[in-house]
């Protein structure tokens, strides 16, 4: 499994279409917050 710590690493993993990876550190917190916002905005539009 690939461990992702930075935004650049995340971009590379997505570009390579890696199926499984783990986001850690500050980036993990930011990803979770972004997912919550996305989820909330979807609820508001439906």
FINUFI-167115 format. One record per residue: residue in one letter; x, y, z of N, C-alpha, C in turn. Coordinates in steps of 0.001 Angstrom, whole numbers, plus 524288, in hexadecimal, padded with zeros to 5 digits. Example, Ala and Ser with C-alpha at 12.3 -4.5 7.8 and 13.67 -1.06 7.14 Angstrom:
A833867E9C681E788300C7EE6C81E78833907F31C81E78 S832327F73681BA8835667FBDC81BE4832648001E81EBE 
% end
This chain:
X8034D7FB658000080000800008000080377804D680000 X801DB808B47FD07804CA80D8E7FC8E8031381150800E3 X806DD813C680368805CC817B0807668069681D12804ED X802A9820768057B802CE825B28032A80300829B88078A X806D082D3A8073C807728313F80B44806C4836C880931 X80797837838041A8074B83CCC801E28036883CFC7FD62 X801F9841BA7FC037FE578428B7F7B0800AE840987F28A X805CA8415D7F1DC8087083F8B7ED2180845839957ECBB X80936836F57F11C808FA831437F1258037282F687EFD9 X7FF888321C7F1E67FA1B830C07F0D57F8F18314F7EB02 X7FAD9835787E8A67FA04836547E30E7FC84831F27DFD5 X801468304E7E163803EB82C167DE94800F5826F57DF0A X7FEFC825DD7E3BB7FC19821067E4A17F721820FA7E153 X7F46D825577E11E7EFAA825AB7DDFD7F0EB825217D831 X7F5358278B7D6857F6C08274F7D1077F80E821B47CF66 X7FA9081ED27D2F37FBF58195D7D1DE7F75D815A57D2A4 X7F2F8817C87D47F7EE29814C97D5717EF09810457D93F X7F1EE8116C7DD6E7F2CF80D917E18E7ED9780CA17E449 X7EC2E807A97E4F47E710806687E72E7E6E3807097ED12 X7EB32805FD7EFC87EB42806677F5747EFDB809B27F736 X7EEA580D8F7FA6A7F2BE810BD7FCBE7F0B0812F3801D7 X7F44B81479805327F2DF8169580A4D7F50481C1480AC3 X7F1A181FBC80C2D7F32D8252A80CE67F41682606812BB X7F893828418141F7F9F282914819A17FB7D82EC081A9D X7FB7E8302D81F977FD548355E821317F95A839A38203E X7FB5B83E5E81F7C7F807842F881EA77F4A284256819C8 X7F6CD83FCA815D57F3DF83F06811037EF0883BB181208 X7EF6D837E18156D7EAF083492816C37E69B837DA8192E X7E7FC83B7081CA97E41B83EDF81F117E15E8423C81AEF X7E466844378174D7E23384788813317DE978446F80FA1 X7E00D83F9980E707DCCE83C4580B147D79F83B1380DCB X7D7CE839DC812C67D302838B7815B67CF7083D7D815C9 X7D1A28420E816BF7CE7E846D7816CE7CC09847D681174 X7CF03846F880D547CD00847CD8080A7C892843FE806D9 X7C91983F1B8089C7C4F783B42807C37BFFE83CCD80AA7 X7C08883ED180F5F7BBF88407E8125D7B932844F680F9C X7BC2A848A880D847B9E784D1980AB97B72484B36805CA X7B9918479D802F87B733845787FE3F7B220842B37FF8C X7B23883FA2803A87AD9383CC28054E7A92F84089806C9 X7AA87844A4809967A6B58488480B357A46A84B5A8067B X7A7C284CD7802C77A5D584FAE7FE2F7A24A84C357FAE5 X7A358847237FAA079FEE8438F7F7C379A96843467FA61 X79A7B8434D7FF8C795898431C802617925B8480B8016A X794FA84C7380102792478515F8003479005851DD7FAAE X7927B84F507F6E7790B184FC37F18378C6F84BD77F03E X78B7E8480A7F38D787778440C7F275782968451E7F550 
% end
